[in-house]
Amino acid sequence: MKKVLRIVLGLTLVYLVGCTDDFVEVEPDGSNDSDFFNNQAEYESALIGAYDLLQSTFWNVLTGIVASPDYAAGGDSFNYDQPTLQNINLMIHTPAEQNQLRSMWGLMYAGLNRANFILEFKNKTDFAGKDELIAEAYFLRAYYTFELVKNFGNVPLKVGERDGVLRISDVRIFPGDEFSMERVADIATAYSLIEEDLKEAIPNLPVSQDLPYEATQGAAQALLGKVYLYHAKFDQTKYADAATSLNQVISSGQFSLVNGEDYTNLFEGIGENGSEAVFEIQYTGVEPAGWGCIECSQGTYFPQFCGPRSPYDDTTYRAGWGFCLPSVELHDLFEDGDSRKEVTFYDLRDAQDTYSQGRDDTGLFNKKYMPRKADDGVGADPLNYSQNYRSIRYADVLLMAAEAEVQSGGSNAVNYLNAVRARAYGDNSHDYQASEGDLLEAIYTERRKELAGEGHYFYDLVRTNRAEATIDGFTANKNEVFPIPLIELQLAQAEERWGNPGY
């Protein structure tokens, strides 16, 4: 059962850093920090608040999808109705963008700061199980920081040494700190900071959790392996570290690929939190959502972007807004007999008169995250669907491990690749053969197919230095990251200190 995550601590959980200065003069509503963290229940409430911001990461997923060459932005044919997404799709985005990029910037810092609120007071009160709770806070800080770094580069952070190792400071970012905070030295250093948080978390995280939203040891090991792969763009010795961490997830036996009907239902409500779920972002539609604070919802409206434009009616799917449209080229990459084709694409090419064709229409839709009628949330607006986001799947772990093994001279890459292919085809008829060509390229292609529509391909292209050759309009040494929104730079008086190169 999903657990509703609630914002429980009022102003003491700082929501945005730099997005607005309206909160500076607001009187605190509820306990202030010096009166908090007196017992286990208060720590647990703060931890739920830190998990809560994961639900806002649907903005990151949507943005990553439209940045990919495999998906068009879509939208209204006559109006630039989502200019940030549409500009990113064309690689013409600038620091003047707001909307999604500004939400990503502010909300990921808010999540980081909520984790830091716990860590700042980690030694105040002792109780049984506190080590695990603190480990979850380190995992969450690593998760939010990773989202910031992969999207914006070497972002500003408070850092300091502990035991001779550079770490993210266990102190919150307060209003006014933005005027003195500096960017981390470089992106490689930023990834090192994230790795240290995960290495701190892993020993104290349990193998399994009672509640599906909570991070496990396997989730932290998988995220660490992923961060190492991103770090390897700058330091190839990190491939061996990635292989070690990802192999630990695989050898644990805690996860497995689902097959047959279970795979067909993997992205349905009945497929959530199964054996393939290494880490899922939980959503629920039990509370109404409103346009005044979309991120305050406990649901997601990412699926609403992905459905065919109204008027459209179907027994299973609702009409949406016609964004994140798969390309025909991606569709044709899937061979006959590949069960992923049916799961990945909703094909209306022979029924394009049944919906309103918008910008970039291909007749194909992102079926993994289309709006299901069965997942409707309460309320009049389509803002809180209950579809979980599969942040790290076991198939992703296998393919990351395969890549790391090839790059570090390991011997398990073919077995991991073949496991994913065997699930897709139902047998071993498509096992890798040397006649296919380069093994690493085969793994890259398999990731492109396996994870299509889940928001990973753009970042894969960037971290493996293939983006410039693959994405139309991509400018090297610029578009690897998104621009820090201009309004944030201005509010922090940091246009020169923080601005990303090329923007």
N, C-alpha and C positions, 0 to 999 in steps of 0.2 A: 504494500500500500504506500502511495506517495504521502509524504509529510508536507504539509503547508509550511513554508518558510516565511516567517514574519519579521518585519523590522520592529525590534522591540526596545531599542534603547534611545530613541529620540535623537536629539542633537548631539549627544555624546558619541554617536557613530557618525562621523563627519561624512556627508553624502557626496559632495563634489569638492574638488580642489581646483580653484581657478575658474570654474565655469561661471560663477557669479559672485559678487561680493554682497548680495542681499542678506546673506545669513550673518554677516559680521556683527550687526547690531541686534540680532534676535536674542531674546532671553531664553536660556535653556529650558526645555520642556521635559522634566523628569530628573532622574538622578544625575549628578555630575560625577566625573571620573574618580574623584577622591573618596566618594561614598560608595563606590561600586566594587565588585570583585571581593565580596566578603564570604561567599560560600559557593558551593559547586553549582547550584542552580543559576547564579548570576554569570558564572563563566560559560555555562551551557547556553544561556540566552544570548550572550555576546557571540558565541560560535555560530548559532543559527543566523544571527545578523550578518556574519561574515560569509556564510554559505549563500545567503539570500541574493547577493549581487551576481552570483553565477547566472541567475536567470536573465540578466540583461545582456549576456554574451551572445544572444541571438543576433544582435547588431553586427558583431564581429563575423559571425558565420555568413550572414547575408552579404556583407561587404567582400569577404574573401571569395565567395562564389562568383559575384559579378566581375571581380578583377581577373578571374580565370578566362583564358581564351575559349573554354568549352561552354561558357554560358553567357548569353546576352542579358543586358540589364532588363530590357522590356519596358513595360509601362504604357502610358497613354500615347497614342500616335500623334495627337495634336498639341499636347502640352508637355513641357519638361517637368513632369509631376514629381520626380525624385531626382533632382539635378545632381546630387552628390553621387548616387549610385550610377547614374547614366554617364557622368563625367569620368568616374573611375573605370567604367567599362570601356571607355574610349581612350583611357590613359591621358586625359586632359585636365585632371583635377588639380586644384590649386589650394593654397592655404585659406582662401576665402570660403571654402566649403564649410558648411556646418552640419546639421542633421546627423547622419550616422557617424562621421568621424569625430565630431565633438562629443557625442554620446559615448563612443568607445573610450575616448581619452578620459573624460570625467568619471565614468562609471568604473573603469578598471582601477583608477586611482582610489576611488571610494572603496572598492573591495580590498585593495591593498591596505588602506588605512584602517578598515574594520579588523583585518587580521592583526595589524600592528597594535590596535587598541588592546587586544588580548595579550600580545607578547610584551607590551610595555609593562603590564601588571602580572606577568606570569609567575613572579615569586611572592606575590602578596599573601595568598592563602593556599594552604596545602589541603589536599583531599585525595582519596583513593581514585585512581584513573586520570589524574591530572596530566601525567606525561603523555598519554594518548591524546587528550584534548589539545595540548600545546603542539603536538606533532601535526594535528589536523590544521591548526592555525598556520604552521610553517608551510604545509602543503598548499593551502589556499593563497598565501602570500606569493608563493612560487607560481601558482597558476595565473593569478592576476598580473604579476610582473612579466611573465612570459607573453601574455596577450599584449601588453604594452610594448615590449621589445620587438616582437616579430612584426608588429604593425607600425611602430614609430621609431625604432632604432634605439640608440643608447640614451634613453630617457633620463630626465632629472630624478635622482633618488638621494635620500639620506643614507650615507654609508659610513662605516667605521671598521676598525680592526677588532677582532676577538680571537684570542689565542694565536695571534700572528697571521690570521686569515681575514681578507677583506670580506665584509658581510653587509647585507642591508641592515640598517639600524633598526632596533626594536623600539623605535619611538615614532609616534604619529607625525604626520605632516600637518602643521597648524596653519590657519590663515596668516599670511605674512611671510611664511617660510619660502614661498615661491620666489620672493625677491632676492634671496641669497642662494637658493639651491642651484647646483650646477649639474650638467649632464654627466653621466658616468663616462669614463675616459673613452671607451669605444664599445662596439656591440659585443665583441668577444668577452670583454670584462663583464658586461651586463649578463651574459649567459652564465658566466662563472658564479655570479652572485645567486642566480636562480638555482644552480646546481648545489650550492652550499645549503640553501634552505631545504632542498629535497633530501640531501644526505643527512641532514639533521632530523628530518621527519621520519624517514624510513624505519629505523630501528624500533620506534615506539608506536608505529601504526599496526593494527591487527590484520591478520590475514583475511578476515571477513568481518562484516559489520551487521548489526541488527536492522539498521535503517538504510535504505538504498541510496540516499543522497550522500552518505558519509564516505570519505576517502579511505581506501584500504592500502595496505603495504604494496600490493600489486599495482594499484593506480599510481602511487608515487614512483615506483620503479619504472613503470611504463612512461610516465611523464619525464622522468630523468633521462631515460634513453632517448626520448624525442628531443629534449633540449640538447643533449650531446650531439645529435645529428645536425641540429641547426648550428651549434658551435663549430662543428667540423668544417663548415664553410671557411672558417678562419684558422683552424688548427686541426689538421687531419689526424692527429693522434687521438682525437676524441671519438673516432669511429670505433676503436677498440673498447673504449669506455661504454659507448652505446651498445655494442654487442654484449658486453658483460651484463649490463643492467637489463636489457630486453630478454636475454637468455634466462635470467632469473625469473622473470614473469612466466616464460614458457615452461620452464622446468618445475614451477610451483604446482602445476596441475590444477590450479584454481579456475582456469578459463578454458573454453573449447568453442570451436566453430559450431553453429547450428546448421542443420541440414534439412532438405526436403521442405515440408510445409512450414516448419519452424523458420527456415530462411525466408520463405515467401512472406511470412508475417513479421519479419524482423523489425520493420519500421512501422508496424501497427501497434495499437495500444497493448495487445496481448503479447507483443514481442519485447516489451520493455524489461530492463533489469534481468535479463536472462544470462545464460552461461557465457555469452560473447561480450557482455557488458563489463568492460574494465573500469570505465567511469562514465556515468550518464548525468547530464544536467536534468533535474527533475522539474516538471511543470504540472500544474493542476488548474482546472478552470472553475473551482468552487466559489470564487469570489468575483463580483463584477469588476470589470476594468473600464477605465474612462480615458478620454483623450488628454485630460489635464495632466496625467502622470502615467504614461504608458508603462514605464519601468516599474511602477508600483504594483502592477498586476502580478499575480502568482502564475499566470499562464504566459503563453508566447503568441505573438501575432506574426512571426516569421512564416508559418504556413499560408497566411492570407496573401502574402506576396506571390506565392508560387502557383496559385490556382488559375484556371482560364478566366478571362475577363467576363464579367456579367454582360448580357444575360447568359447564364449557363446553369443547367440543372442535371443532376445525376443522383442515383440512389445512394452512392457512396461518398462522392466528393461535392464540396460546395464551390461556388464561383469565388474567384480571387481577384488579384489585381494584375496578373499577367507579367510578373517579373521572373528573374532567374530562369531564363528559357534555355534548355539544352540545345546545342548545335546538332545539325544533321551529321556532321563529321564525327562527333562523339558517338552518336547513335550507331553509325555504321562501323565503328571500331569493334563493336560487340559481334561475335560470331553467332551463327545459329547454334542452338543448344546451350548457350550460356544463360543460365537462369537469372543472372544479374540484369539482363536486358529488361525483363518484365518488371523487376523490382525498381529499376532506375528511371524508366521512362513511362509517362502517360502519353500515349500517341493518339492525337486527334487530327492527324494530317488528312485523313479521309472524311473528317467531320468538322471541317473548319467553319462551316456555316452554323454550327451549334453554339458558338460563342462569339464575342466581339474581338476581332483581331486587333491587337495593339502594336506598338513599336516592336520591331525585331521579331515578329511572330514567326515561329518555325513549325507550329503545329505540335510541338513536343513540350512536355512540362516535367518539372522535377517531382516525380512521383513519391520519392522518399519523404518529402515534407510538404505534400499538398494538404489543403484543409479537408480533413475527414469530418463528415457529419457526426460520426460517432464520438468525436473528440471535441464537440462544441463545449464552450464554457458558458456560464451564466452571464446575463447582461445582453444588451441590445447590440453592442458593437462587436466586431469579430477580432477582439484584441487578446483573448486569453484562451487559446487552444491548449490542450493538455498534453501535446505530443512532446515527449522527452527528446533532447538532443543527445545523440550518441557521440560523446566527445572523444572517447578512446575505445575502439572496438578491438577484439582479439585479432581479427584479420589485419587491422592496421599494425598491431604489435608484430605479427608474423612478417609482414612485408618490410617494416622498419628494421627488424632483426636481420632479414635477408640482405637488405642493403648494407647494413653495418658489417655483416659477415664478409660480403664481397670486398668491401673497402678495407677491411682489416686482415684479410687473409684467412678467414675462418672457413669451416667446411660444411656448415649447415644451410647455406643459402638456398640451394636447390630444393632441399626437403621442405623448407618453409614456403617457398614459392609454389611448389607442387601441392601443398596442403590447401592453399587458397584456390588454386585452379581446380582441384578435385572436388571441392565443395561447389564451385560454380558449375561444373559440367556433370557432376554426379558420378564420375569415375576418373580413372587415371589416363584417359585417352589423350589428354592435353598436357601431359607432363613435359617439362622443359627438355628440349634436345639441343645439342650444340649447334645443329644446323640452323636454328633460329637466329643465331648471331650472338651478340654480346649479352651476357647474363645480366649485367647491371641495367642495360636498356630494357630487357624483358621485365625486370622488377619495376622499373619506373612506369612502364606501360600498364603493368598489372595494378599498381597503385592508382593510376589514372582511372582505370575501369572500376576497380573495387570500391573506391572512395568517392566516385563521381557524385556531385550534388551535395557533398557534405562539408565543403569549404576548405579543403586541404591542398588542392592542386596548385593554386597560385603560389602558395608558400613553398611547396615542393620545388616549383620551377625556380624560385628566387634562391633558395638555399643550395640548390645544385647548379647554379649559374647557367640555367637554360632559359631564363625568362626573356632575355633580349632577342634570342633567336626564335622564340615561340609566340610571343604576345605582340600583336600589331600596336605600334605607337609607344612601346616600352622604351624608356631611355635609361641606359645603364648609369649607375652611380647617382640615380635619382629615385626611380620608381620601385626600387627594392623595398622602400618603406613609404608610408603615406605622409603627407605634410601635417605637422602639428597645426591645428586650427589657428588662424590668425588672431581671432578674438582671445584665445588663451595666451598667445604670445604677448598681446598688448596688455592684458590684465596683469600679467606677471612682469611686464616691462622687460621682456626677454627675447625680443625679435632677433637680436644679434647673438645672444647666448644659446638659444634653444632651436632656432630655425633649422630645418633639415636641408642639406645641400641640394641645389637644383631647383628649389621651390622659392 
